[in-house]
């Protein structure tokens, strides 16, 4: 189960990062001069227009297209209201936060005591009764609801963070609730939330251990933190050290914002090398192999600052043959642009992104080793579930995904395939919800968009065949 992180920083215009595990590509990130991400960047912006019909504001934050700021993403500190009204809103928000934290803590304690009525919320599982959940959350809003045109005015200066990158003709989605990611925790400097735990850590024992550490750590009153999945097995000192680093970053952001004129960039999210070490590197990673002097120095300096004990794992690639060719990564990356993916058993997947959804079809192909049809279907589906989890991650497929599994008669076999897919999707950074396999053999799942995919898809209806043809356009600038 050895992992190796490969970084190709030898080209001045492009940097590529690949995480390889047992000869399979587990994760892939790239960044080019023409395609730099602005997600998580912090800007000082100016409200250019308030749109009552959308209950949102458009913010000029220094880009060609103005950003979209929903009313729900505006912190109450920015409301232009009398001080007494603002204090009342703050009190109500504080009450709601306390109720939610007590509720989650009680649930965890009851599960540990063996109360079977309280269920663990699996983050990958699609909730069955969604209406019930929304009713519960509706009650928890403050008593008086304002409209955006009453509290936000044009030309108001506002500190915003990019939630979603610009895509097509859409502008970036913004939020005033700032969050700064570290290796083990995420700091929310303007949300007085105390200590929270990632939903992906859903084991009650782990959550109780982390909560104990959070109660011992001194978190500033006006701030909140969330422990990331990478911090689930870390000590108090490691989490506290990460918190101190992030508070230093926030203080420098505040100083820059106070001395800047809107619109301007205040804080840039780490570049691809730092980001990949922060998000992809873990204790299972044997080494980080880097091609390119500048990239090697950057990685070394970042590791020295964040994890000095792990510095020896960073190695420079010095051979004449390019790193990705020597490790056979280039060939595997080229397969991302193919719609057909071969499985080792002889079966294959056909991946077709369309305008509305991504369809994945599983075919048994030459897979005929098993004694009967049901066993062949189960084995091919289990192998396909592992490969699908890998493919949606490295291709960054998002939105609604429909998987057409080979028909299985046994209910237990269907559950086994569902379980395998959920297990493999757990270490995906994107938010994922997975449904059940229906009577037709179809499984619905949804995946959060992290970045714009490196494959451009257009659908054309041709006059000759009157059939839909999916044409892949690879962006080369």
C-alpha positions in Angstrom: 0.0 0.0 0.0 2.9 2.3 -0.6 2.2 5.8 -1.9 4.6 8.1 -3.8 4.0 11.7 -4.7 5.5 12.8 -8.1 5.8 16.5 -8.9 6.8 17.6 -12.4 7.8 21.3 -12.1 10.4 21.3 -14.9 8.2 23.4 -17.3 8.0 27.1 -16.6 4.3 27.3 -17.8 2.9 24.2 -16.2 3.2 22.1 -13.0 1.7 18.6 -12.6 1.3 16.5 -9.5 0.4 12.8 -9.4 -0.1 10.6 -6.4 0.6 6.9 -7.2 -0.4 4.0 -5.1 0.3 0.3 -6.1 1.0 1.3 -9.8 -2.4 3.2 -10.0 -2.9 7.0 -10.2 -4.9 7.9 -7.1 -4.9 11.7 -7.5 -3.9 14.2 -10.2 -3.6 18.0 -10.1 -2.3 20.4 -12.6 -1.8 24.2 -12.9 -0.8 26.1 -15.9 -0.1 29.9 -16.5 -3.4 30.2 -18.4 -5.4 28.2 -15.9 -4.5 29.3 -12.4 -7.3 28.8 -9.9 -8.7 31.6 -7.8 -10.7 29.4 -5.5 -10.0 30.2 -1.7 -8.3 33.4 -2.6 -9.3 36.4 -0.4 -10.1 39.8 -2.0 -11.1 43.2 -0.8 -14.2 43.9 -3.0 -16.8 46.6 -3.5 -20.5 45.9 -3.9 -21.4 47.0 -7.4 -25.1 46.0 -7.5 -27.7 44.7 -5.1 -30.2 42.4 -6.8 -33.4 42.0 -4.7 -35.0 39.4 -7.1 -32.0 37.0 -6.5 -31.4 38.1 -2.9 -27.8 38.5 -3.8 -25.2 41.2 -4.5 -22.6 41.5 -7.3 -19.1 42.3 -6.1 -16.3 43.9 -8.0 -13.2 42.2 -6.6 -10.7 43.0 -9.4 -11.5 40.5 -12.0 -13.2 41.0 -15.4 -16.4 39.4 -14.3 -18.0 40.5 -11.0 -18.5 37.9 -8.3 -21.9 36.6 -7.1 -22.5 37.0 -3.3 -25.6 35.2 -2.0 -27.4 36.8 1.0 -26.8 33.6 3.1 -23.1 34.0 2.6 -23.0 37.5 4.1 -21.9 37.8 7.7 -24.1 39.8 10.0 -21.1 42.2 10.8 -21.6 43.7 7.3 -25.3 44.6 7.9 -25.9 48.3 7.9 -28.3 48.3 10.9 -28.5 50.0 14.3 -26.1 48.5 16.9 -29.0 47.2 19.1 -30.4 45.2 16.2 -26.9 43.8 15.3 -26.4 42.7 19.0 -29.8 40.9 18.9 -28.8 39.0 15.8 -25.4 38.0 17.3 -27.2 36.6 20.4 -29.6 34.5 18.4 -26.7 33.2 16.2 -24.7 32.2 19.3 -27.7 30.3 20.8 -28.2 28.3 17.6 -24.4 27.4 17.5 -24.5 26.2 21.1 -27.6 24.1 20.5 -26.1 22.4 17.5 -22.7 21.7 19.2 -24.5 20.2 22.3 -26.8 18.1 20.1 -23.9 16.6 18.2 -21.9 16.0 21.4 -24.9 14.2 23.0 -25.4 12.0 19.9 -21.7 10.9 20.0 -21.9 10.1 23.7 -25.2 8.1 23.3 -23.6 6.1 20.4 -20.6 5.3 22.5 -22.9 4.1 25.3 -24.6 1.7 22.9 -27.9 3.5 22.1 -28.9 2.0 18.7 -31.7 4.4 18.1 -29.2 7.2 17.4 -27.7 6.7 13.9 -24.3 7.8 12.8 -24.5 10.2 9.8 -22.3 8.7 7.1 -21.1 11.7 5.0 -21.1 9.5 1.8 -24.6 8.1 2.4 -27.5 10.0 0.7 -30.0 10.9 3.5 -33.3 9.1 3.0 -35.8 11.7 4.4 -34.4 15.0 3.2 -37.7 16.9 3.9 -37.5 16.0 7.6 -34.0 17.4 7.8 -34.9 20.7 6.1 -37.8 21.2 8.5 -35.5 20.8 11.5 -33.0 23.3 10.2 -35.7 25.9 9.2 -36.6 26.3 12.9 -33.1 27.3 13.8 -33.0 30.6 11.9 -33.1 34.0 13.8 -36.6 35.2 14.5 -36.5 38.3 12.3 -35.4 37.9 8.7 -34.0 40.9 6.8 -33.9 41.3 3.0 -30.6 42.1 1.3 -31.6 45.5 0.0 -32.3 46.6 3.6 -28.9 45.7 5.0 -26.4 45.8 2.1 -25.8 49.0 0.1 -23.9 49.6 -3.3 -20.2 50.7 -3.0 -19.9 49.0 0.4 -16.4 47.6 0.9 -16.4 43.9 1.9 -13.7 41.2 2.5 -14.7 38.1 0.4 -13.3 34.7 -0.3 -13.9 32.8 -3.6 -16.0 29.6 -3.0 -16.3 28.6 -6.7 -14.1 29.5 -9.6 -15.3 31.3 -12.7 -16.7 28.9 -15.2 -17.9 29.5 -18.7 -20.0 32.7 -18.6 -20.6 32.4 -14.8 -18.7 34.7 -12.4 -17.1 33.4 -9.2 -19.2 32.5 -6.2 -18.1 34.5 -3.1 -18.6 34.4 0.7 -17.7 36.7 3.6 -17.2 33.6 5.9 -13.5 33.3 5.6 -11.8 29.9 6.0 -8.0 29.2 5.9 -6.9 25.6 5.4 -3.9 24.2 7.2 -2.5 20.7 7.2 -4.6 19.3 10.1 -7.3 22.0 10.7 -9.3 24.7 8.9 -9.4 28.1 10.7 -12.6 30.2 10.4 -11.3 33.5 11.8 -14.6 35.5 11.6 -17.0 32.7 12.7 -17.2 32.2 16.5 -17.8 28.5 16.3 -15.3 27.0 18.7 -14.0 23.6 17.8 -15.7 21.4 15.1 -14.8 18.1 13.5 -14.9 17.1 9.8 -18.1 15.2 8.8 -15.8 12.6 7.1 -14.5 11.6 10.5 -17.8 9.8 11.5 -16.4 7.2 13.9 -17.7 8.2 17.4 -14.5 7.0 19.2 -12.3 9.2 17.0 -14.6 12.2 17.3 -14.6 11.9 21.1 -10.8 11.8 21.2 -10.6 14.9 18.9 -13.2 16.7 21.0 -11.1 16.1 24.1 -8.1 17.7 22.4 -10.2 20.7 21.2 -11.4 21.3 24.8 -7.8 21.5 25.9 -6.7 23.9 23.2 -7.2 27.6 23.6 -9.3 28.8 20.6 -9.8 32.6 20.4 -13.5 33.5 21.2 -14.2 35.2 17.8 -12.8 32.3 15.8 -13.7 28.7 15.0 -11.7 25.7 13.8 -12.6 22.4 12.1 -10.3 19.4 12.4 -9.6 17.9 8.9 -9.5 14.2 8.2 -5.7 14.4 8.2 -5.8 15.5 11.8 -7.9 12.6 13.1 -4.9 10.7 14.5 -2.7 13.7 15.5 -1.5 14.9 18.9 -2.6 18.1 20.7 0.8 19.7 20.0 0.5 19.1 16.2 -3.0 20.6 16.1 -2.0 23.5 18.3 1.1 24.2 16.1 -1.1 24.3 13.0 -3.5 26.7 14.7 -0.7 29.1 15.6 0.5 29.1 12.0 -3.0 29.9 10.7 -3.6 32.7 13.2 -0.3 34.3 12.0 -1.6 34.0 8.4 -4.9 35.7 9.4 -3.2 38.6 11.2 -1.1 39.3 8.0 -4.4 39.2 5.9 -6.0 41.7 8.3 -3.0 44.1 8.1 -2.9 43.8 4.3 -6.7 44.5 4.0 -6.5 47.6 6.2 -3.8 49.1 4.0 -5.4 48.2 0.7 -7.9 50.0 -1.6 -10.8 47.9 -3.0 -10.8 46.0 -5.3 -7.6 44.2 -4.7 -6.1 40.7 -3.9 -5.4 40.3 -0.2 -4.3 36.6 0.1 -3.5 34.0 -2.5 -4.2 30.4 -1.8 -1.0 28.3 -1.8 0.3 27.3 -5.2 -0.1 23.7 -6.5 3.1 22.4 -4.9 2.3 23.6 -1.4 -1.4 22.7 -1.8 -0.6 19.1 -2.9 1.8 18.5 0.0 -0.8 19.9 2.3 -3.8 17.8 0.9 -2.2 14.7 -0.7 0.7 13.9 1.6 0.1 11.6 4.6 1.9 9.1 6.8 1.6 6.4 4.2 3.5 8.4 1.6 7.0 7.0 1.3 8.6 9.9 -0.6 8.0 13.0 -2.7 10.0 13.0 -6.0 10.3 16.4 -7.6 11.7 17.3 -11.1 12.8 21.0 -11.4 15.1 23.1 -9.1 12.5 25.8 -8.3 9.8 23.3 -7.4 12.2 21.3 -5.3 13.3 24.3 -3.2 9.7 25.5 -2.8 8.6 22.0 -1.5 11.6 21.8 0.8 11.0 25.2 2.4 7.3 24.4 2.9 8.0 21.0 4.5 10.6 22.6 6.7 8.0 25.1 8.0 5.0 22.6 8.3 6.6 19.2 9.0 10.4 19.5 9.7 10.6 15.8 10.7 9.5 14.7 7.3 12.0 16.8 5.3 14.1 13.7 4.4 11.2 12.3 2.3 11.6 15.1 -0.3 13.9 13.9 -3.1 15.1 15.6 -6.2 14.9 13.8 -9.5 18.2 14.1 -11.3 18.0 11.8 -14.4 18.0 12.9 -18.0 14.8 11.0 -18.9 11.7 13.1 -17.8 10.2 11.9 -14.5 6.7 11.2 -15.8 8.0 9.2 -18.8 10.4 7.1 -16.6 7.6 6.2 -14.1 5.1 5.5 -17.0 2.8 8.3 -15.7 2.5 10.1 -19.1 0.9 7.1 -20.7 -1.6 6.7 -17.9 -2.5 10.4 -17.9 -3.2 10.2 -21.7 -5.9 7.6 -20.8 -7.9 10.3 -19.0 -9.0 11.6 -22.4 -10.3 8.2 -23.5 -14.0 7.3 -22.9 -13.2 3.6 -22.5 -11.3 2.3 -19.4 -10.2 -1.3 -19.4 -10.4 -3.4 -16.2 -7.8 -6.1 -15.4 -10.4 -8.9 -15.4 -11.3 -8.2 -19.0 -14.3 -6.0 -18.5 -14.4 -2.3 -19.3 -16.1 1.0 -18.4 -17.5 3.5 -20.9 -17.6 7.1 -19.4 -19.8 9.6 -21.3 -20.2 13.1 -19.8 -23.3 14.9 -21.2 -24.8 18.4 -20.5 -27.1 17.1 -17.7 -25.1 14.3 -16.2 -22.2 11.8 -16.5 -23.1 8.3 -17.5 -20.8 5.3 -16.7 -21.7 2.0 -18.2 -20.0 -1.3 -17.1 -19.5 -4.2 -19.5 -18.2 -7.7 -18.6 -16.3 -7.9 -21.9 -14.0 -10.9 -21.8 -14.5 -11.5 -18.0 -15.8 -15.1 -18.0 -13.6 -16.8 -15.4 -16.4 -17.3 -12.8 -18.7 -20.4 -12.5 -21.9 -18.5 -13.2 -23.4 -15.2 -14.4 -24.1 -13.8 -10.9 -20.5 -14.4 -9.8 -19.1 -12.8 -13.0 -21.4 -9.8 -12.5 -20.4 -9.4 -8.8 -16.6 -9.6 -9.5 -16.8 -7.2 -12.5 -19.0 -4.7 -10.5 -16.7 -4.8 -7.5 -13.6 -4.1 -9.7 -15.6 -1.4 -11.6 -16.6 0.3 -8.3 -12.9 0.7 -7.3 -12.0 2.0 -10.8 -15.0 4.4 -10.9 -13.9 6.0 -7.6 -10.4 6.5 -9.0 -11.6 7.8 -12.4 -14.1 10.4 -11.1 -11.3 11.8 -8.9 -8.5 12.1 -11.5 -10.9 13.3 -14.3 -12.7 15.6 -11.8 -16.1 14.5 -12.9 -18.8 16.3 -11.0 -22.5 17.0 -10.7 -24.9 14.1 -11.2 -23.3 10.7 -12.1 -25.3 7.7 -13.1 -23.7 4.3 -13.0 -25.2 1.3 -14.9 -23.9 -1.8 -13.1 -24.3 -5.3 -14.6 -27.6 -6.7 -13.3 -27.3 -8.8 -10.1 -30.2 -10.8 -8.7 -28.9 -11.1 -5.1 -29.7 -8.2 -2.7 -26.5 -9.0 -0.7 -24.4 -8.7 -3.8 -25.9 -5.2 -4.6 -25.1 -4.1 -1.0 -21.6 -5.4 -1.3 -21.0 -3.3 -4.5 -22.5 -0.2 -2.8 -20.3 -0.6 0.2 -17.2 -1.0 -2.0 -17.9 2.2 -3.8 -18.6 4.1 -0.6 -15.3 2.9 1.0 -13.3 4.0 -2.1 -15.0 7.4 -2.2 -14.2 8.3 1.4 -10.7 9.6 0.8 -12.0 12.0 -2.0 -11.7 15.7 -1.0 -14.9 16.5 -2.8 -18.3 16.2 -1.1 -20.0 13.0 -2.4 -23.5 11.6 -1.9 -24.2 8.0 -3.0 -27.6 6.4 -3.5 -28.6 2.8 -3.8 -28.6 0.4 -6.8 -32.2 0.4 -8.2 -34.1 -2.5 -9.7 -32.8 -1.4 -13.1 -29.2 -1.8 -11.9 -28.6 2.0 -11.8 -26.9 3.9 -9.0 -27.2 7.7 -8.7 -24.4 9.7 -7.0 -23.4 13.4 -6.9 -20.0 14.9 -6.6 -18.9 18.5 -5.7 -17.0 20.4 -8.4 -13.5 21.2 -7.1 -12.1 22.8 -10.3 -12.9 23.0 -14.0 -12.1 19.7 -15.6 -9.2 19.6 -18.0 -11.4 17.9 -20.6 -13.9 20.2 -22.5 -17.0 18.5 -23.8 -19.4 19.7 -26.4 -22.4 17.9 -27.8 -23.4 18.4 -31.4 -26.4 17.0 -33.4 -25.1 16.2 -36.9 -27.2 16.4 -40.0 -25.9 13.1 -41.4 -26.8 10.7 -38.6 -29.2 12.7 -36.4 -27.3 11.1 -33.5 -25.6 12.7 -30.5 -21.8 12.7 -30.8 -19.6 13.7 -27.9 -16.5 15.6 -29.1 -13.6 16.0 -26.8 -11.8 19.4 -27.0 -8.6 19.5 -25.0 -7.7 23.0 -24.0 -4.3 24.0 -25.3 -3.3 27.6 -24.8 
